[in-house]
């Protein structure tokens, strides 16, 4: 009984970690993407910088995914 509850809570925690990372990434990229397109419309040579700032929020979902896997496997 107790182990079932622990497993249920670990699955819930993993889901929250992954969902939080995905939501945070989406919110960050919406503003960065809109601003980046405005910059690229005026200065196409800034593509590398805009791409760099667009990729940075991707680390949020990667961290959330890794944390979710750690919680599911019971490493922590």
Secondary structure as UniProt FT lines:
FT   HELIX           2..42
FT   HELIX           44..46
FT   HELIX           47..56
FT   HELIX           58..73
//
